[in-house]
Amino acid sequence: MHPENILRPKVCLIIPALNESSAIGKVIDDIPTELVDQVIVVDNGSTDNTSEMAKSHGATVILESRRGYGNACLAGISFLDKLPPEIVVFIDGDYSSDPKEIDKILMPILKDEADLIIGYRSSSKMEKESMPFHAKFGNWFALNLINILYGRSFEDLGPFRAIKWDNLKSLKMKSPTYGWTVEMMVKALRRKMRITEVEVSYRKRIGKSKISGTVTGTMKAGYHIIATIIRNSMR
């Protein structure tokens, strides 16, 4: 069964982007238009022509000068407050995740089997050298910490995900940085939301990663992720 065969709610896609001019057009062009009603690119202070490329490929562009992955996502959500959708999908702007797999991300929600869907990047569908060892280790460590503190095992902290709008708003998301993805997961756990993982592919990103491209970048992101997990466990 395909999502288009189900009475479909309004779906909006948010793409945080920082200097992704070489990739953003490819991401937008591969989005299934029969599944997504609106594409929002949040330019997080790019110094290239990310905004112009996104607009030329049909996306709505929002400018968020405050750097940080979470700040970009929050700006997209704030924009949607004016005319909210029923489902929000998040995907990175570097073309590492495949927008054509949005049907996999949406299906459990469309069938009312989940409130939050996380696309997990399985090793069998991960392109060689798409994720360096230090990034894999950080992901593994954070997942094990979640399991210890919350008693729930996950495969991945994948940024390619979908969530019902009402549930997203109830989480009162705050993280301005890379703690965003894990904040959503642990807050959803605390609120007893139905969380499902679906297997998605993962390829080498276009351009250099702001996080996993360097060990330092991974360590900084890891700090924010771990701090977010621990901070939310104390509430």
C-alpha positions in Angstrom: 0.0 0.0 0.0 1.3 3.5 -0.9 0.7 6.6 1.1 -1.2 8.2 -1.8 -3.8 5.5 -1.5 -4.7 6.7 2.0 -6.7 9.8 2.7 -3.7 12.0 3.3 -3.3 14.8 5.8 -1.3 18.0 5.0 2.4 17.3 5.2 5.1 20.0 5.4 8.9 19.4 5.0 11.5 21.4 6.9 15.1 21.4 5.6 17.7 23.1 7.8 20.5 24.3 5.5 23.9 26.0 5.9 26.0 26.4 2.8 24.3 23.7 0.9 24.0 25.4 -2.5 25.5 22.3 -4.3 23.0 19.9 -2.7 19.8 21.7 -1.9 18.4 21.6 -5.4 18.8 17.9 -5.6 17.1 17.4 -2.3 14.1 19.5 -3.3 13.8 17.9 -6.8 13.7 14.4 -5.3 10.8 15.2 -2.9 7.6 13.3 -4.0 5.2 16.2 -4.7 2.2 13.8 -4.3 3.2 13.3 -0.6 4.4 16.7 0.5 2.3 19.9 0.3 5.0 22.5 1.3 8.8 22.5 1.4 10.5 25.0 3.7 14.2 25.6 3.6 15.6 27.4 6.6 18.8 29.1 5.6 20.9 29.2 8.8 23.3 32.0 7.8 24.7 30.6 4.6 27.5 32.5 2.8 26.8 30.9 -0.5 23.7 31.0 -2.7 21.7 28.3 -0.8 18.6 30.5 -0.6 18.6 31.4 -4.2 19.0 27.7 -5.2 16.2 26.6 -2.9 13.8 29.3 -4.3 14.6 28.4 -7.9 13.7 24.8 -7.2 10.3 25.8 -5.7 10.9 25.9 -1.9 9.8 28.5 0.6 12.9 30.0 2.1 13.2 31.4 5.7 16.3 33.1 7.0 17.5 32.3 10.5 20.7 34.1 11.3 21.2 32.4 14.7 23.5 29.5 13.9 22.5 26.1 15.2 20.6 23.1 13.8 17.9 23.4 16.4 17.5 27.2 15.8 16.9 26.4 12.1 14.3 23.8 12.9 12.6 26.1 15.5 12.4 28.8 12.8 10.6 26.5 10.4 8.1 25.4 13.1 7.5 29.1 14.0 6.7 29.8 10.4 4.2 26.9 10.2 2.4 28.2 13.3 0.5 30.6 10.9 -1.1 27.8 9.0 0.0 24.5 10.6 0.1 21.1 8.8 -0.9 17.8 10.4 2.5 16.2 9.9 6.0 17.7 9.8 9.0 15.9 8.1 12.6 16.9 8.8 15.4 16.0 6.4 18.9 17.4 6.1 19.9 19.6 3.1 23.1 17.7 2.2 21.5 15.0 0.1 22.8 12.2 2.5 19.2 11.0 3.1 17.0 10.1 0.1 13.9 12.3 -0.1 12.3 9.6 -2.3 12.0 7.5 0.9 9.6 10.0 2.5 6.8 7.4 1.9 8.6 5.1 4.4 8.8 7.8 6.9 5.2 8.8 6.5 3.5 5.4 6.3 3.3 4.5 10.1 1.8 7.9 10.9 -0.7 7.7 8.0 -1.8 4.3 9.2 -2.1 5.8 12.8 0.5 3.3 14.1 3.0 5.9 15.4 3.3 9.6 16.5 7.0 10.0 15.7 8.9 8.2 13.0 12.7 8.0 13.0 14.6 6.9 9.9 17.5 4.7 11.0 20.5 4.5 8.8 21.2 0.7 8.7 24.6 -0.6 7.8 23.2 -2.6 5.0 21.9 0.6 3.3 24.7 2.9 4.3 27.1 4.0 1.5 30.7 3.3 2.3 32.5 6.2 4.1 29.2 8.1 4.5 29.7 8.2 8.2 33.2 8.2 9.8 34.0 6.0 12.8 34.0 8.9 15.3 30.4 9.8 14.2 29.3 6.1 14.5 30.8 5.9 18.0 29.1 9.0 19.2 25.8 7.8 17.8 26.3 4.4 19.5 27.2 6.0 22.9 24.2 8.3 22.9 21.8 5.5 22.0 23.2 3.4 24.9 22.8 6.3 27.3 19.1 6.7 26.2 18.6 2.9 26.8 20.2 3.1 30.3 18.2 6.2 31.3 14.9 5.6 29.6 14.8 1.8 29.0 14.2 2.1 25.3 16.5 0.8 22.6 16.9 2.7 19.4 18.9 1.9 16.2 19.8 5.5 15.4 19.5 9.2 16.1 18.7 9.8 12.5 17.7 13.4 11.5 15.3 12.1 8.7 12.0 11.9 10.7 8.3 12.7 10.8 6.1 13.7 13.6 2.4 14.8 14.1 2.1 18.5 14.4 0.2 18.5 17.7 2.7 16.1 19.2 5.6 18.3 18.0 4.1 21.4 19.6 3.5 19.5 22.9 7.2 18.7 23.2 8.0 22.4 23.5 11.3 22.0 21.7 14.2 24.3 22.9 17.6 22.9 21.9 19.3 25.5 19.6 22.0 23.1 18.4 22.6 19.4 17.6 20.9 18.3 20.8 17.6 18.9 18.8 17.2 15.3 17.4 17.8 13.6 20.8 15.7 16.2 22.6 12.7 15.2 20.5 13.3 11.5 21.1 13.6 11.7 24.9 10.8 14.2 25.3 8.6 11.9 23.2 9.6 9.0 25.4 8.7 10.9 28.6 5.3 11.7 27.1 4.7 8.0 26.2 4.4 8.8 22.5 4.4 5.9 20.0 7.9 6.0 18.4 8.7 3.8 15.4 11.9 3.4 13.5 12.0 2.6 9.8 15.1 1.6 7.8 16.4 4.2 5.3 19.4 4.5 3.1 22.3 6.9 3.7 24.9 8.1 1.3 28.0 10.4 1.4 26.8 13.9 1.7 27.5 16.6 -0.9 30.1 18.9 0.5 31.8 18.8 3.8 29.9 18.0 7.0 29.7 20.7 9.7 29.6 17.9 12.3 31.1 14.6 11.2 33.6 16.2 8.8 36.0 16.6 11.8 36.6 14.9 15.1 36.2 18.3 16.8 32.9 18.9 15.2 31.7 15.5 16.2 32.9 16.0 19.8 31.0 19.4 20.1 27.8 17.8 18.7 28.3 14.8 21.0 28.6 17.1 24.0 25.3 18.8 23.2 23.6 15.5 22.5 24.7 13.9 25.8 24.0 17.0 27.8 20.5 17.1 26.4 19.8 13.4 27.2 21.0 13.9 30.8 19.3 17.3 31.3 15.9 15.9 30.2 16.3 12.8 32.4 16.4 15.1 35.5 13.0 16.7 34.9 
